[in-house]
Amino acid sequence: MSEPEITLYHSLTSVCSQKVRLTLAELGLGFQSRVMDLKKGDQFAPDYLKLNPNAVVPTLIDGTQVVLNSNTILQHLCARNAAHPLSTATVDRQELCSQWFERADRLHVAIHAITYVSVNREKLLALSPEQREQRYQNIPDPVRSARLRRIVDDGFESAPVLAALETLNEILPKLQTALRGYRCLTGDRATLADFAMFPFVHRLHLLGFDPLWEEGNLARWHGDMMQRPSFQTAIRTVVPASATDNFAASGKAAWPQLGVRFN
């Protein structure tokens, strides 16, 4: 059997990697897996930076084409498999999907800040000042580097975390409203919008932040998405139990400081 044409550089717990794996599973596409250990700094390796100068995951290679940015990868995969029901449903709801892609980009920044302050900040504070500075310097994007520095220095009171809370207060109600009367975000058929947004909601769930939506449309949609075979393939059987436990413990410790800030 020939090797798959697609190679995916990804992290097991990265939300953006998860939405690409979900879409690959939905489309029934095999791929060569290249797992990156972000804690060890695999994303900063010179060979990887040649593929992705942004030092982030995921990166997808399709034949000779290198595709960056998770939303772009999702759209590339559907264009590659234009006859698949997921692709045709996405085309039929293209304008709405585009709106959700924009929200997914903003939600990514917010979830990164929430995750970092809840789960990863203490680990960076445990490093020496020189080690922390090197970590900041390794990040090619100066805006992203400065954002991380502020989260580590100022914690739950940092500007990026406060902005993240504002984003969640804006977008979570939009999710609830979009799902009123529909099974999926753009109607009764799943589109790329669902897979672009689901991993961010699921990260909040893993952190134990379900009180942000408690019951209703969003809770039902999240549960439905977890029942899809692609979730089993791309997330449940892939993400280590130790990581899931760490999210839960960290989220429980962070909730008293974050929960009171939501509308």
C-alpha positions as CSV (number, residue, x, y, z in Angstrom):
1,M,0.0,0.0,0.0
2,S,1.4,3.4,-1.0
3,E,2.0,6.1,1.6
4,P,-0.7,8.8,2.0
5,E,0.1,12.0,0.1
6,I,-0.8,14.1,3.1
7,T,1.6,14.6,6.0
8,L,0.4,16.5,9.1
9,Y,2.7,18.1,11.6
10,H,0.6,18.5,14.7
11,S,0.4,18.4,18.5
12,L,-1.9,15.9,20.3
13,T,-3.5,18.6,22.5
14,S,-3.3,21.7,20.2
15,V,-6.8,22.9,19.5
16,C,-5.9,23.9,15.9
17,S,-4.3,20.5,15.3
18,Q,-7.5,18.9,16.6
19,K,-9.8,20.6,14.1
20,V,-7.6,19.5,11.3
21,R,-7.5,15.9,12.5
22,L,-11.3,16.0,12.9
23,T,-11.7,17.2,9.3
24,L,-9.3,14.6,8.0
25,A,-11.3,11.9,9.8
26,E,-14.7,13.3,8.6
27,L,-13.4,13.2,5.0
28,G,-11.9,9.7,5.5
29,L,-8.4,10.8,4.5
30,G,-5.3,9.0,5.8
31,F,-2.2,10.9,6.6
32,Q,1.4,10.5,7.8
33,S,1.5,11.8,11.3
34,R,4.4,13.9,12.6
35,V,3.7,14.6,16.2
36,M,5.4,17.7,17.6
37,D,6.4,18.0,21.3
38,L,5.7,21.7,21.8
39,K,7.0,21.6,25.4
40,K,10.3,20.4,24.2
41,G,10.4,23.1,21.5
42,D,10.1,20.9,18.4
43,Q,8.3,23.9,16.7
44,F,11.6,25.9,16.9
45,A,13.7,23.2,15.1
46,P,15.4,24.7,12.0
47,D,14.0,22.1,9.7
48,Y,10.5,22.7,10.9
49,L,10.9,26.5,10.7
50,K,11.7,26.0,7.0
51,L,8.2,24.6,6.6
52,N,6.4,26.9,9.0
53,P,8.4,30.1,9.9
54,N,5.7,31.0,12.4
55,A,6.8,28.1,14.7
56,V,3.2,26.9,15.3
57,V,1.2,23.8,14.5
58,P,-0.4,22.4,12.4
59,T,1.4,22.3,9.1
60,L,0.0,20.2,6.3
61,I,1.9,18.9,3.3
62,D,-0.2,17.7,0.4
63,G,2.1,16.4,-2.2
64,T,4.4,19.3,-2.9
65,Q,2.1,21.9,-1.4
66,V,2.7,23.2,2.1
67,V,-0.5,24.6,3.8
68,L,-0.4,26.7,6.9
69,N,-3.1,28.1,9.2
70,S,-5.7,25.6,10.4
71,N,-8.7,27.3,8.8
72,T,-6.9,27.4,5.5
73,I,-6.0,23.7,5.9
74,L,-9.7,22.9,6.5
75,Q,-10.8,24.7,3.4
76,H,-7.9,23.1,1.4
77,L,-9.0,19.6,2.4
78,C,-12.6,20.2,1.5
79,A,-11.6,21.7,-1.9
80,R,-9.5,18.6,-2.4
81,N,-12.6,16.4,-1.7
82,A,-15.3,18.6,-3.3
83,A,-17.9,15.9,-3.7
84,H,-17.9,14.9,0.0
85,P,-21.1,15.9,1.9
86,L,-19.1,18.0,4.3
87,S,-17.6,19.9,1.4
88,T,-20.9,20.4,-0.4
89,A,-22.6,21.5,2.8
90,T,-19.8,24.0,3.4
91,V,-20.1,25.5,-0.1
92,D,-23.9,25.8,0.4
93,R,-23.3,27.9,3.6
94,Q,-20.1,29.6,2.5
95,E,-20.9,33.1,3.8
96,L,-21.9,31.8,7.2
97,C,-18.9,29.6,7.4
98,S,-16.6,32.5,6.6
99,Q,-18.1,34.4,9.5
100,W,-17.4,31.4,11.8
101,F,-13.8,31.1,10.5
102,E,-13.2,34.8,11.5
103,R,-14.7,34.1,15.0
104,A,-12.6,30.9,15.2
105,D,-9.4,33.0,14.6
106,R,-10.4,35.3,17.5
107,L,-11.5,32.5,19.7
108,H,-8.1,30.8,19.1
109,V,-6.3,33.8,20.6
110,A,-8.7,33.8,23.6
111,I,-8.5,30.1,24.3
112,H,-4.7,30.3,24.1
113,A,-4.7,33.0,26.7
114,I,-7.1,31.2,29.0
115,T,-5.2,27.9,28.6
116,Y,-1.8,29.5,29.2
117,V,-2.8,31.4,32.4
118,S,-4.7,28.3,33.7
119,V,-2.4,25.5,32.8
120,N,1.1,26.7,31.7
121,R,1.9,29.9,33.5
122,E,3.2,28.3,36.7
123,K,5.6,26.1,34.6
124,L,7.1,29.2,33.0
125,L,7.4,31.0,36.3
126,A,9.4,28.0,37.6
127,L,12.1,28.6,35.0
128,S,15.0,31.0,35.6
129,P,14.6,34.5,34.2
130,E,17.1,33.7,31.5
131,Q,15.2,30.5,30.5
132,R,11.9,32.5,30.3
133,E,13.6,35.2,28.2
134,Q,14.9,32.6,25.8
135,R,11.4,31.1,25.5
136,Y,10.0,34.6,24.5
137,Q,12.9,35.2,22.1
138,N,12.2,31.9,20.3
139,I,8.8,33.0,19.2
140,P,9.1,34.6,15.7
141,D,6.0,36.7,16.0
142,P,6.8,39.7,18.3
143,V,3.1,40.3,19.0
144,R,2.6,36.7,20.2
145,S,5.8,36.9,22.2
146,A,4.8,40.1,23.9
147,R,1.3,38.6,24.7
148,L,2.9,35.5,26.3
149,R,5.2,37.7,28.4
150,R,2.2,39.7,29.7
151,I,0.3,36.6,30.6
152,V,3.2,35.2,32.5
153,D,4.0,38.5,34.3
154,D,0.5,39.6,35.1
155,G,-1.5,36.4,35.2
156,F,-5.3,36.6,35.5
157,E,-5.1,40.4,35.5
158,S,-3.1,40.6,32.3
159,A,-4.5,42.4,29.3
160,P,-4.5,39.3,27.1
161,V,-6.5,37.4,29.6
162,L,-9.0,40.2,30.2
163,A,-9.4,40.5,26.4
164,A,-9.9,36.8,26.1
165,L,-12.8,37.0,28.6
166,E,-14.4,39.7,26.6
167,T,-14.1,37.6,23.5
168,L,-15.8,34.6,25.2
169,N,-18.5,36.8,26.6
170,E,-19.2,37.9,23.0
171,I,-18.8,34.6,21.0
172,L,-20.4,32.1,23.4
173,P,-23.8,33.7,23.1
174,K,-23.5,33.8,19.3
175,L,-23.0,30.1,19.4
176,Q,-26.1,29.6,21.5
177,T,-28.1,31.8,19.2
178,A,-26.8,30.1,16.0
179,L,-27.8,26.7,17.4
180,R,-31.3,27.7,18.3
181,G,-33.5,25.4,16.2
182,Y,-30.6,23.8,14.3
183,R,-28.4,20.8,14.9
184,C,-25.3,22.5,13.6
185,L,-23.9,26.0,13.4
186,T,-25.1,26.9,9.9
187,G,-28.2,24.6,9.7
188,D,-29.0,20.9,10.1
189,R,-25.9,19.7,8.2
190,A,-22.4,19.8,9.6
191,T,-20.0,22.1,7.9
192,L,-16.4,23.2,8.4
193,A,-17.8,25.9,10.7
194,D,-18.6,23.2,13.3
195,F,-15.1,21.7,13.1
196,A,-13.4,25.1,13.2
197,M,-15.2,26.0,16.4
198,F,-15.7,22.7,18.3
199,P,-12.2,22.2,19.7
200,F,-12.3,25.6,21.4
201,V,-15.5,24.8,23.2
202,H,-14.2,21.3,24.0
203,R,-11.1,22.9,25.6
204,L,-13.3,25.0,27.8
205,H,-15.1,21.7,28.7
206,L,-11.9,20.0,29.6
207,L,-11.0,22.9,31.8
208,G,-14.3,22.4,33.6
209,F,-15.7,25.7,32.4
210,D,-19.0,24.3,31.3
211,P,-20.9,26.7,33.6
212,L,-20.3,29.3,30.9
213,W,-23.1,27.7,29.0
214,E,-24.5,25.0,31.3
215,E,-27.5,23.8,29.4
216,G,-29.3,24.5,26.1
217,N,-28.2,24.6,22.5
218,L,-24.4,24.8,23.0
219,A,-24.4,21.9,25.5
220,R,-26.4,19.8,23.1
221,W,-24.2,20.6,20.1
222,H,-21.1,19.9,22.1
223,G,-22.5,16.5,23.2
224,D,-23.5,15.7,19.6
225,M,-20.1,16.5,18.3
226,M,-18.5,14.2,20.8
227,Q,-20.6,11.4,19.5
228,R,-19.3,11.6,16.0
229,P,-16.8,8.9,15.0
230,S,-14.3,11.6,14.0
231,F,-14.1,12.7,17.6
232,Q,-13.2,9.2,18.7
233,T,-10.5,9.0,16.0
234,A,-9.1,12.5,16.2
235,I,-9.3,13.4,19.9
236,R,-10.6,10.8,22.4
237,T,-8.1,8.1,21.4
238,V,-5.3,10.5,20.7
239,V,-5.1,12.9,23.6
240,P,-3.3,11.3,26.6
241,A,-5.3,10.8,29.8
242,S,-2.6,12.6,31.7
243,A,-3.2,15.7,29.6
244,T,-7.0,15.5,30.1
245,D,-6.4,15.2,33.9
246,N,-4.0,18.1,33.8
247,F,-6.6,20.3,32.1
248,A,-9.2,19.4,34.6
249,A,-7.0,20.0,37.7
250,S,-5.7,23.3,36.3
251,G,-9.1,24.5,35.3
252,K,-10.5,23.7,38.8
253,A,-7.8,25.8,40.4
254,A,-8.3,28.7,37.9
255,W,-12.1,28.8,37.9
256,P,-12.5,30.9,41.1
257,Q,-10.4,33.7,39.5
258,L,-11.9,33.4,36.0
259,G,-15.6,32.5,36.6
260,V,-16.5,35.6,38.4
261,R,-15.4,37.7,35.5
262,F,-17.9,36.3,33.0
263,N,-21.2,38.1,32.4
